[in-house]
Amino acid sequence: MNAFEIIGGKPLKGEIVPQGAKNEALQILSAVLLTEEKITISNIPDIKDVNKLIELLGSLGVIVNRLNKDTYEFEAKEINIDYFASDDFKQKGGGLRGSIMIVGPLLARFGKAAIPKPGGDKIGRRRLDTHFLGFEKLGAKFVYDAENHFFNVDATALKGAFLLLDEASVTGTANIVMAAVLAEGTTTIYNAACEPYLQQLCKMLNRMGAKITGIGSNLLTIEGVKKLGGTAHRMLPDMIEIGSFIGLAAMTGSEITIKDVCYNELGMIPSVFARLGVKMELRGDDIFIPAQSSYEIDTFIDGSILTISDAPWPGFTPDLLSIVLVTAIQAKGNVLIHQKMFESRLFFVDKLIDMGAQIILCDPHRATVIGLNKQTQLRGISMSSPDIRAGVSLLIAALSAQGKSTIFNIDQIERGYQDIEERLKTLGADIKRVDVLPSGH
């Protein structure tokens, strides 16, 4: 079993380039199924979840050419629809939560799709209702095969409709948009997600010949077209990585420059870290974070304890709450972290408490962090990563801690972060991959 062994407590220094956005990749890659023409996509992160989806596209019959480390060319000329019935598909599709994203494009272009019940993070329930309710409104019929855990969807004639989404789901909105671009008539999606990644998808589809208006708002209007053509697309840098590196710099007292961040697409991420007291400077399109010996959490105007919570975009992304929580451990002051969207994403705090953090877990959604103000260092321990974001939060804690930490289950981290060990080493981190027996953690 692979694990990371980390000797912490050392300040880091240098430049780091964020990878392409994982959450954008899963949508953009699925969109190649909407046309038989070539699509070139660059800045693709080399991570497990994305590579699994590329492999799945290849198994479906998409011609995949890797032009260089982060650029691929896709040509979905002939798709093998019978592949859905295979055990191979059940295995590949079931092991990847993002596999749900191929349903919309396949329905749009071929009128049918199937998907095994997806896997993914253990961070609480993630309903797929938004996807399927949307497809149904457009005229699709689906049957859940409980025995084989398969969703079978039939949509021989999709027609535009008015949709009011039950939640502003990013993947749900993306999937419905991809189904609607080739549907007959006009589709209106209200309470649509409007994350930068979804805006990227809509802009790409428009370059392919789709007619989508309202991009960047929660009201999208899609006029169906007969067919789509090829295009080239470059993905945004991963905003979750950028936030993770801001937190890392603060926790370890390091001077770090995060390169090419597409600052205008980061929303309120920089301002939330600024409220924790983290200083940063925009230099061109790079974020420079100076080494800070201490940083102080802001309060509300009336002096009460600051609350940081997640919300649909342009609110603060839930994927960074665990990073904010870890960053607050060594701040001066207190903060309440309120994770509204997922009910078990804060369950990793017991490991941080074992390291010496002062955290009160109020309930599955809320934790109060009492900052140590760098008066006491965390201590290294052995621990296991429960999900992608918690895994990186524990990694940041370990890099700031005194002594040796071992993190097991690093597959979870590597599902979302490309070459993380090598990139941290270039900053001076003492981290190495070891093969260990997972006893005692």
C-alpha positions as CSV (number, residue, x, y, z in Angstrom):
1,M,0.0,0.0,0.0
2,N,1.4,3.4,-0.9
3,A,1.7,6.1,1.7
4,F,3.4,9.5,2.0
5,E,6.1,9.9,4.7
6,I,6.5,13.6,5.6
7,I,9.0,15.3,7.8
8,G,7.3,18.6,8.6
9,G,8.1,21.9,10.3
10,K,10.2,23.3,7.5
11,P,9.4,26.5,5.6
12,L,9.1,26.0,1.8
13,K,10.1,28.4,-1.0
14,G,9.6,28.7,-4.7
15,E,7.1,28.7,-7.6
16,I,4.4,26.2,-8.3
17,V,2.1,25.9,-11.3
18,P,-1.5,24.7,-10.7
19,Q,-2.7,21.8,-12.8
20,G,-5.7,22.0,-15.1
21,A,-9.1,22.0,-13.3
22,K,-10.3,18.5,-12.4
23,N,-13.9,19.5,-12.2
24,E,-13.8,21.2,-15.5
25,A,-12.1,18.3,-17.2
26,L,-14.9,15.8,-16.4
27,Q,-17.4,18.0,-18.2
28,I,-15.3,19.1,-21.1
29,L,-14.0,15.6,-21.9
30,S,-17.6,14.3,-21.9
31,A,-18.6,17.0,-24.4
32,V,-16.3,15.4,-27.1
33,L,-19.1,12.8,-27.6
34,L,-21.4,15.5,-29.0
35,T,-19.6,15.7,-32.4
36,E,-17.9,13.4,-34.8
37,E,-15.4,16.1,-35.6
38,K,-12.0,16.5,-33.9
39,I,-11.7,18.3,-30.6
40,T,-8.3,19.3,-29.1
41,I,-8.2,19.9,-25.3
42,S,-5.1,21.3,-23.5
43,N,-4.2,21.8,-19.8
44,I,-5.7,18.4,-18.9
45,P,-4.6,17.3,-15.5
46,D,-2.8,14.0,-15.4
47,I,-4.8,12.5,-12.5
48,K,-6.6,9.2,-11.9
49,D,-10.2,10.4,-12.2
50,V,-9.5,12.2,-15.5
51,N,-7.4,9.4,-16.9
52,K,-10.1,6.9,-16.1
53,L,-12.6,9.0,-18.0
54,I,-10.3,9.3,-21.0
55,E,-9.9,5.5,-20.9
56,L,-13.7,5.1,-20.8
57,L,-14.1,7.3,-23.8
58,G,-11.6,5.2,-25.7
59,S,-13.5,2.0,-24.8
60,L,-16.7,3.6,-26.1
61,G,-14.9,4.0,-29.5
62,V,-13.6,7.6,-29.3
63,I,-10.2,7.9,-31.2
64,V,-7.9,9.4,-28.5
65,N,-4.5,10.9,-29.4
66,R,-2.2,12.2,-26.7
67,L,-0.3,15.1,-28.3
68,N,1.8,15.9,-25.2
69,K,1.6,15.6,-21.4
70,D,-1.5,17.8,-21.1
71,T,-3.0,18.0,-24.6
72,Y,-5.2,15.4,-26.2
73,E,-7.1,15.1,-29.5
74,F,-10.5,13.4,-29.5
75,E,-12.6,12.1,-32.4
76,A,-15.9,10.5,-31.5
77,K,-16.8,9.4,-35.0
78,E,-18.1,5.9,-34.3
79,I,-19.4,5.1,-30.8
80,N,-20.1,1.5,-29.7
81,I,-23.5,1.8,-28.0
82,D,-23.5,-2.0,-27.2
83,Y,-20.5,-1.4,-24.9
84,F,-23.0,-0.2,-22.3
85,A,-24.1,-3.8,-21.8
86,S,-20.5,-5.1,-21.1
87,D,-19.0,-6.0,-17.8
88,D,-16.0,-3.9,-18.7
89,F,-18.3,-0.8,-18.8
90,K,-19.9,-1.7,-15.5
91,Q,-16.5,-1.9,-13.9
92,K,-15.0,1.3,-15.5
93,G,-18.1,3.4,-15.2
94,G,-18.9,2.3,-11.6
95,G,-15.4,3.2,-10.4
96,L,-15.7,6.8,-11.4
97,R,-18.2,9.3,-10.2
98,G,-17.6,11.5,-13.3
99,S,-18.9,8.8,-15.6
100,I,-22.4,10.2,-15.0
101,M,-21.3,13.1,-17.3
102,I,-21.3,11.0,-20.4
103,V,-25.1,10.4,-20.2
104,G,-26.2,13.9,-21.4
105,P,-24.0,13.9,-24.6
106,L,-24.9,10.3,-25.5
107,L,-28.6,11.0,-25.1
108,A,-28.3,14.1,-27.2
109,R,-26.5,12.4,-30.1
110,F,-27.6,8.8,-29.9
111,G,-30.9,8.8,-28.0
112,K,-29.8,6.3,-25.4
113,A,-27.3,5.7,-22.6
114,A,-26.7,3.6,-19.5
115,I,-24.7,4.2,-16.4
116,P,-23.7,2.0,-13.5
117,K,-24.4,3.6,-10.1
118,P,-21.2,5.8,-9.8
119,G,-18.5,5.6,-7.1
120,G,-16.3,8.5,-5.9
121,D,-15.7,10.2,-2.6
122,K,-17.2,9.1,0.8
123,I,-18.4,12.6,1.7
124,G,-22.0,11.9,2.2
125,R,-24.9,11.5,-0.2
126,R,-24.6,13.1,-3.6
127,R,-27.9,12.8,-5.3
128,L,-28.1,12.2,-9.0
129,D,-31.8,13.3,-9.1
130,T,-31.0,16.6,-10.7
131,H,-29.5,14.9,-13.7
132,F,-32.3,12.5,-14.2
133,L,-35.2,14.9,-13.5
134,G,-33.7,17.2,-16.1
135,F,-33.4,14.4,-18.7
136,E,-37.0,13.4,-18.0
137,K,-38.2,17.0,-18.6
138,L,-36.4,16.9,-22.0
139,G,-38.3,13.7,-22.8
140,A,-36.0,10.9,-21.7
141,K,-37.3,7.8,-19.9
142,F,-35.1,6.0,-17.5
143,V,-35.3,2.7,-15.6
144,Y,-33.2,1.9,-12.6
145,D,-32.2,-1.8,-12.7
146,A,-31.8,-2.5,-9.0
147,E,-30.4,-6.0,-9.5
148,N,-27.5,-4.8,-11.6
149,H,-27.3,-1.2,-10.1
150,F,-27.7,0.3,-13.6
151,F,-29.5,3.4,-14.8
152,N,-30.8,2.8,-18.4
153,V,-32.0,5.9,-20.2
154,D,-33.9,6.1,-23.5
155,A,-34.4,9.4,-25.3
156,T,-35.1,8.9,-29.0
157,A,-36.5,12.4,-29.4
158,L,-35.4,15.1,-26.9
159,K,-37.5,18.2,-26.9
160,G,-36.7,21.6,-25.3
161,A,-38.4,22.4,-22.0
162,F,-38.5,24.8,-19.1
163,L,-36.5,23.4,-16.1
164,L,-36.4,24.8,-12.6
165,L,-33.5,22.7,-11.0
166,D,-34.1,21.4,-7.5
167,E,-30.6,22.4,-6.7
168,A,-27.9,24.4,-8.5
169,S,-25.9,21.3,-9.2
170,V,-22.7,21.9,-11.3
171,T,-22.6,18.4,-12.9
172,G,-26.4,18.3,-13.2
173,T,-26.5,21.6,-15.0
174,A,-23.6,20.6,-17.3
175,N,-25.2,17.3,-18.1
176,I,-28.6,18.8,-18.9
177,V,-26.9,21.6,-21.0
178,M,-25.1,18.9,-23.1
179,A,-28.4,17.0,-23.6
180,A,-30.2,20.2,-24.6
181,V,-27.8,21.5,-27.2
182,L,-29.0,19.0,-29.8
183,A,-32.7,18.8,-28.5
184,E,-35.5,20.1,-30.7
185,G,-36.7,23.6,-29.7
186,T,-35.6,25.9,-26.8
187,T,-34.6,24.8,-23.3
188,T,-34.6,27.2,-20.4
189,I,-32.7,26.2,-17.2
190,Y,-33.5,28.3,-14.1
191,N,-31.4,27.9,-10.9
192,A,-28.6,26.7,-13.1
193,A,-25.1,26.5,-11.6
194,C,-22.8,29.3,-12.9
195,E,-19.3,28.2,-11.8
196,P,-16.4,29.2,-14.1
197,Y,-16.1,25.6,-15.1
198,L,-19.7,25.5,-16.4
199,Q,-19.1,28.8,-18.2
200,Q,-16.1,27.2,-19.9
201,L,-18.2,24.3,-21.0
202,C,-21.0,26.6,-22.4
203,K,-18.4,28.8,-24.3
204,M,-16.8,25.7,-25.8
205,L,-20.2,24.4,-26.9
206,N,-21.0,27.7,-28.5
207,R,-17.7,27.6,-30.4
208,M,-18.9,24.1,-31.6
209,G,-22.1,25.7,-33.0
210,A,-24.4,25.5,-30.0
211,K,-26.7,28.5,-29.1
212,I,-26.5,29.1,-25.4
213,T,-27.2,32.5,-23.8
214,G,-27.1,33.7,-20.2
215,I,-23.7,32.2,-19.6
216,G,-22.4,33.2,-16.1
217,S,-26.0,33.7,-14.7
218,N,-28.4,31.2,-13.1
219,L,-30.8,31.4,-16.1
220,L,-29.5,29.6,-19.2
221,T,-31.4,29.5,-22.5
222,I,-30.4,26.9,-25.1
223,E,-31.7,26.8,-28.7
224,G,-31.3,23.3,-30.0
225,V,-29.2,22.8,-33.2
226,K,-29.0,19.9,-35.6
227,K,-25.3,19.1,-35.1
228,L,-22.1,20.4,-33.6
229,G,-18.5,20.7,-35.0
230,G,-15.0,20.5,-33.7
231,T,-13.0,23.1,-31.7
232,A,-10.0,23.6,-29.5
233,H,-10.3,24.3,-25.8
234,R,-7.8,25.1,-23.0
235,M,-8.9,24.4,-19.5
236,L,-8.7,26.8,-16.5
237,P,-6.1,26.2,-13.7
238,D,-7.6,24.3,-10.8
239,M,-9.0,26.8,-8.3
240,I,-9.0,24.2,-5.5
241,E,-5.3,23.6,-6.0
242,I,-4.7,27.3,-5.9
243,G,-6.6,27.6,-2.6
244,S,-4.7,24.6,-1.3
245,F,-1.3,26.3,-2.1
246,I,-2.4,29.5,-0.4
247,G,-3.3,27.5,2.7
248,L,0.0,25.6,2.5
249,A,2.1,28.8,2.3
250,A,0.3,30.3,5.4
251,M,0.5,27.1,7.5
252,T,4.2,26.5,6.8
253,G,5.3,30.2,6.9
254,S,6.5,29.9,3.3
255,E,7.2,32.3,0.5
256,I,5.4,30.8,-2.5
257,T,4.5,32.1,-5.9
258,I,1.5,30.4,-7.6
259,K,1.8,30.9,-11.3
260,D,-0.8,31.6,-14.0
261,V,-3.9,31.5,-11.7
262,C,-6.5,33.1,-14.0
263,Y,-7.2,35.5,-11.1
264,N,-10.5,36.8,-12.5
265,E,-12.0,33.3,-12.4
266,L,-11.2,32.7,-8.7
267,G,-14.2,34.5,-7.3
268,M,-14.1,35.1,-3.6
269,I,-11.3,32.5,-2.9
270,P,-8.5,35.1,-2.4
271,S,-10.8,37.3,-0.2
272,V,-11.7,34.3,2.1
273,F,-8.1,33.5,2.7
274,A,-7.4,37.2,3.3
275,R,-10.1,37.2,6.0
276,L,-8.0,34.5,7.7
277,G,-5.1,37.0,7.7
278,V,-3.1,35.5,4.8
279,K,-1.3,38.2,2.9
280,M,-1.0,37.9,-0.8
281,E,0.0,40.0,-3.8
282,L,-1.2,39.8,-7.4
283,R,1.8,40.0,-9.7
284,G,0.6,39.9,-13.3
285,D,-1.5,36.7,-13.2
286,D,0.6,35.1,-10.4
287,I,-0.3,35.1,-6.7
288,F,2.8,35.9,-4.5
289,I,2.4,34.9,-0.8
290,P,5.2,36.2,1.5
291,A,6.5,34.2,4.4
292,Q,4.4,35.2,7.4
293,S,5.3,34.4,11.0
294,S,1.7,35.0,12.1
295,Y,-1.7,35.7,10.5
296,E,-4.9,36.9,12.3
297,I,-8.4,35.9,11.6
298,D,-10.8,38.8,10.9
299,T,-14.1,39.1,13.0
300,F,-17.5,40.3,11.9
301,I,-18.0,44.1,12.2
302,D,-19.7,43.7,15.6
303,G,-16.7,41.8,16.9
304,S,-18.3,38.3,16.8
305,I,-16.5,35.2,15.6
306,L,-16.1,34.9,11.9
307,T,-18.1,32.2,10.1
308,I,-16.9,30.8,6.8
309,S,-19.5,28.7,4.9
310,D,-19.9,27.2,1.5
311,A,-22.6,28.2,-1.0
312,P,-23.3,27.7,-4.7
313,W,-21.1,29.9,-7.0
314,P,-20.4,32.8,-6.7
315,G,-20.4,31.8,-3.0
316,F,-17.4,30.0,-1.5
317,T,-16.7,26.5,-2.9
318,P,-17.3,23.6,-0.5
319,D,-14.1,21.9,-1.9
320,L,-11.9,24.5,0.0
321,L,-13.6,24.5,3.4
322,S,-11.3,21.7,4.7
323,I,-8.3,23.7,3.5
324,V,-9.6,26.8,5.2
325,L,-10.2,24.8,8.4
326,V,-6.6,23.5,8.4
327,T,-5.2,27.0,7.6
328,A,-7.1,28.4,10.6
329,I,-5.4,26.0,13.0
330,Q,-2.2,28.2,13.2
331,A,-4.0,31.5,12.8
332,K,-4.5,34.0,15.7
333,G,-8.2,34.1,16.6
334,N,-11.2,31.8,16.1
335,V,-13.5,30.8,13.2
336,L,-16.6,28.7,12.8
337,I,-16.4,26.5,9.6
338,H,-19.9,25.6,8.4
339,Q,-20.0,22.9,5.7
340,K,-23.6,23.1,4.4
341,M,-23.5,20.9,1.3
342,F,-22.0,17.6,2.5
343,E,-22.7,16.0,5.8
344,S,-19.5,14.1,6.5
345,R,-16.7,16.3,5.1
346,L,-15.6,17.5,8.5
347,F,-15.1,14.0,10.0
348,F,-11.3,14.1,9.4
349,V,-10.8,16.7,12.2
350,D,-10.2,14.0,14.7
351,K,-6.8,13.4,13.1
352,L,-6.0,17.1,13.3
353,I,-7.0,17.1,17.0
354,D,-4.6,14.1,17.5
355,M,-1.9,16.4,16.0
356,G,-2.6,19.0,18.6
357,A,-5.1,21.3,16.8
358,Q,-7.8,23.0,18.9
359,I,-11.0,22.2,17.1
360,I,-14.5,21.6,18.4
361,L,-16.6,19.5,16.1
362,C,-20.1,20.8,16.8
363,D,-22.0,18.5,14.5
364,P,-21.5,16.8,11.1
365,H,-21.7,20.3,9.4
366,R,-19.9,22.7,11.8
367,A,-16.5,22.9,13.5
368,T,-15.0,25.7,15.6
369,V,-11.3,26.3,15.2
370,I,-9.4,28.0,18.0
371,G,-6.2,29.2,16.4
372,L,-2.8,28.3,17.9
373,N,-1.1,31.5,16.5
374,K,2.0,29.3,15.8
375,Q,2.7,29.2,19.6
376,T,2.4,25.4,19.5
377,Q,3.4,23.3,16.5
378,L,1.3,20.4,15.4
379,R,2.9,17.0,16.0
380,G,3.4,14.3,13.3
381,I,1.2,11.2,13.4
382,S,0.1,8.3,11.2
383,M,-3.3,8.9,9.5
384,S,-5.5,7.8,6.6
385,S,-7.0,10.1,3.9
386,P,-10.8,9.8,3.7
387,D,-11.3,11.8,0.6
388,I,-9.5,14.0,-1.9
389,R,-9.8,17.4,-0.2
390,A,-9.4,16.1,3.4
391,G,-6.3,14.2,2.2
392,V,-4.6,17.4,1.0
393,S,-5.7,19.2,4.2
394,L,-3.9,16.4,6.2
395,L,-0.9,16.8,3.9
396,I,-0.8,20.5,4.6
397,A,-1.1,19.8,8.4
398,A,1.7,17.2,8.2
399,L,4.1,19.7,6.3
400,S,3.6,22.2,9.1
401,A,3.9,19.7,11.9
402,Q,7.0,18.8,14.0
403,G,8.4,15.4,13.3
404,K,7.3,12.6,11.0
405,S,3.8,12.0,9.6
406,T,2.6,9.1,7.5
407,I,-0.5,9.4,5.4
408,F,-2.1,6.2,4.1
409,N,-4.7,5.8,1.4
410,I,-3.0,8.4,-0.8
411,D,-4.9,7.1,-3.8
412,Q,-7.6,9.4,-2.7
413,I,-5.2,12.4,-2.9
414,E,-3.9,11.3,-6.3
415,R,-7.4,11.1,-7.7
416,G,-7.4,15.0,-7.6
417,Y,-3.8,16.2,-7.4
418,Q,-1.2,15.6,-10.2
419,D,2.4,14.8,-9.3
420,I,1.7,16.3,-5.9
421,E,4.8,14.8,-4.2
422,E,7.2,15.9,-6.9
423,R,5.8,19.4,-7.1
424,L,6.0,19.8,-3.3
425,K,9.6,18.6,-3.4
426,T,10.6,21.4,-5.8
427,L,9.4,23.8,-3.0
428,G,11.7,22.0,-0.5
429,A,9.2,19.7,1.1
430,D,10.6,16.6,2.8
431,I,8.1,14.1,1.4
432,K,8.5,10.6,0.0
433,R,6.3,7.8,-1.2
434,V,6.7,4.6,0.8
435,D,5.3,1.1,0.4
436,V,3.9,0.2,3.8
437,L,1.5,-2.2,5.5
438,P,-1.5,-0.2,6.7
439,S,-1.4,-1.4,10.3
440,G,-1.8,0.9,13.2
441,H,-3.5,3.8,11.5
